[in-house]
């Protein structure tokens, strides 16, 4: 859990607020204990409610719309996934001094994996690949545009802005060359497909080294699903990437776009969260190192 606010418009939320909200709106759960969960998440604060529930509250105005959005699309996607996903139990409303909607989900067992400390990287790579491939097979008709489903070129301006801010902290020349290489990759020619769009270690749960669940579907949508390949660099070691790629079925162009997405996301996150979210900043540095190493830099 980050001690510092990550945005100037972030609101204060704590266990006492959650107890009041639950007691007022779901009195049948009022006696359950509430415990704030440690998380590097930037959009929602999470609290365990009793033994089998979790409460999620938006941390800032920009995260409010995703409450209803996630509930809607999880109902459609959850039963079709190869692994467990959050099961919506209830939707709360404003109250007790909290101005926004919030949600209650069933508790999912597991822990967030740590890049560089995976118990069974090959098995996890296969599980993640099966999840990504399975999500793509869900009928995409009527699905919303993906948060990161656009052509990679649309990330060029913010990525270059981040590179300018990172001068002196990373090898900007080498990373810029890799970014420009990713931009040259051919675009997707297949129909749009579903993607999670935020497949980071914080949104993955593992148990006994295997994939147990994928959480946080607030960015899910339809477009170019190459963005879901980011997990190959933000979590998996180089030795397991081929297993993941084979399960997904990514060709050279898609793999290059996925690497570009991993690089762009990390470059933009790093200067923004350098001081306020150390775990996220460290994972961003990890991705940049992995991609430079892979390129022989």
N, C-alpha and C positions, 0 to 999 in steps of 0.2 A: 504494500500500500504506500503510495507516494505521500510524503509529509508536506510537500509543497503543492500549491495549486498549479495546474498545467496551463490554465487559461485565465484571463482576467475576469471572465464572466462565469467562472465555475462556482457552484453553490456549496454550502456546507451541508453535509449529510452525516448522520451518526446513528449508532444503535438506538439511542433514545427516541429519535425521530421515527425510525422503523417500528419500534414497539408501539408508538402512538398511532401510527398509520394503520398497522395491522389490527390493533384493538378497536379502532373506530370503524374500520371497513370490513374486517373479517373476524368478528369477535370469537368465532369458534377456534381461532388460532392464537387468541390473546395470551394464553398461558405458556406458549412455546418460547424457549430461550432464543435470543437473537445474538449472533456473533458476526462481526465484520470480518470479511475475508481479505487476505492479502492478495493484491492483484496489481499487475502493471497496466491494466486496461485504462484507456483514456476517455471512454464514453460513459460508462456506467459504474456506479458503486454497487458492490455485491455483499449481501448479508445472508448467512445461513439462518434458516428459520426452522427450529426443531431439528429432527434427524433427517427429514426427507424433503425439505423444501429450500429454495433459495429466492431471495428478493433482490430485484435489480431496479435501481433508481438512476435516471439520467443525471449526469454530473454538470451539464451545461445546456443552454438552449438548443444548440445544434444537434443534440442527441435525442431530443424529445420525440421527433417524428418517427424515429426508429422503433419506438415502443410498440405502436400499433402495426407498423410495417413488419417487424419480426414475428409478432404473434400471427399475423395473417399468413405469411409465407411458410412458417414452420408447420402450420397445420397441413399444408399441401406437401411439403418436402419431407418432413420428418419420417413418416411411415415408409418412405421409398428409399431411404439411405441405408448403406451397408453397415453403419455403426450407429450407436445411440446419439441422439440429439436432444436438446432441451424440450421437455414436454410442458406446454403452457397449462397452468392451473387456474390462474385468476389474473384479472387486470384491475389495478387500483386506480383511483383518481386523486385529484388535488385535495389537500386537507392538512391540518395540523401545521400550517405554515409552509407546506411544500406545494408549489404551484403547478406541478406537472403530473401526467399519468405515470404509472410504474407497473411492474409486473411481478408475478410469482410463478416460478417454474419448479418442476420436480428436481430433486437433488440427483446429481450424477456422480458416481464414484470415480476416482482417479486423481491424478496429479498432473500438473504441467511439466512436460519434459524440459530438459536443459540441453541446449546445443553443446556438443562436446562431452556429454556425460550420459549417453543413451545406453540402456542395458542390452538391447537387441536391435541394433540399427537396421539390419537387413529386413527383419520381420516387420519393424515399424514402417520402413520404406514401402514394403509390399502392401501393408494395410492402408497407408495414406494414398498410394496409387490407386487402390481399389475404390477408396472413398471418392477420389476426384473423378475417376472414370464412371462410377455409378451415378454421381450427381449429374454428369453430362448426359446421361441416358434418360433422365427424367424429361418428359415432354415440356419443351420450352415455350410452346404457344401460349400467349397471354401473360408471359412472365415480364416483370419490370426490367428496364435497362439496368445493367450491372453498374454498381458504384465505380468499379474499375474495369468495365468491359469495353472501353473505348480503344481506338488505335493507340499504340504506344506513343506516337508522335504528339498526341495531345498533352503528354506529360513533359514535353521538352522545355517549355518556359520555366515551370516551377523547379524542374530538376537542375537546370543551369543556374537558376537563382540560388539554389541550395549549394551547388558547387562553389559559387563565388563566396558564400559565407563560410565555407570550409577550407578556404585557402590557408595553408600553414598547419592544418590539422590532419589532412590526409594528402596523398599523392594526387592532386587535382588533375594534373596532366594525364596520368595513366588512367584514372577513372573516367575522365572526359572521353578519352579514346574508346574505352569500353562502352560507354553510353552511346557514342556515335555509331559504333559497330552494331549495337542492338537496334538502333533506329533504322539501319539499312536492311534488317531482316524482313522478308516478305510478310505481308499481312495475311490474316485468316481469310480463306475462301469458302470454308464450310458454313452452313447455317449457324446462327447464334446458338449458344448453349448455356446452361446454368453454370455458375461459378460461385463459390463461397465468398471470394474476393478479399478475405482477410485471414488467410490460413497461416497464422503465426503461432509460435510455441504457446502463447498465452491463451489461444483458442483451441488447443489440443489437450486432451486428457489421455493419459496412459496408465496401464495397470500391468504389472509383470512384464514390462517392456513392450507391450502390444498396444495398439490404438484402442482405447475404450470408448471415446466419445469425441465429437467435435461440437463446440459451442459458439455462441455469438454469431447469429445469422442476420445481424442488422445491416450488413452490406450486401447480402446475397442478391444476385440478379442475373440477367441474361446478356450475353455479348461474346467477346473473345475470352474463352476460359483459360487462356495462357497465364493469367494472373495467378491461378491456383498452383502454378509450378514454383512459386516463391518458396514453398516449404523445402524444396531441394537445397536451398542455400541458407535459409534462416534457421533450419533445424538439423537436417540430415548431413552426415559427413560425406566427403567425396566418394568414399568407398561404397556407399549405398545409393548413390544417385542413379546409377544405371538401372537398378532394380525398380526404383520409383518410376523412372522414365518409361521403362518397358511396360509396367502396369497401366500407366496412363495412355501409352501409345503416341507419345509426342514425337513429331518429326523434327528435322533440324531447324526449320523456321520457327516452329512453336517453341522449341527449347530456347532458342535465342531470344524470342520475345519474353518468355518467362524469366530468363536471366536479367533481361532489361527491366522488367517490373520489379524484381527483387532489388536491383541496384537503385532504381528511382525511388522506391518507397523508403529504403534505408537512408539514402542521401537527404531526402526531405525531412525524415523523422529526426535525424541526428542533430542538426543545429537547433531544431525546435525543442527537443526534449533533453538536450545535453545536461542541463542542471536539474530539471524538474522530474524526470523519469529515468533514473539511472539504469534499470533493467532493460528498458526499451532502447536507450542509447547504446548500451553495450551490445545488444543483439544487432543493432544497425552497424556498429563497428565490425561485428563478427561477419555479417554478410559481405561487407566491403572487402574484408581480408580474404574471405573464401573465394570471392569472384576474382580478385587480383591474383591469388595463388593459382587458381584454375587456369588463368590466362598466362601464367608464367611470370607474373609481375612481382 
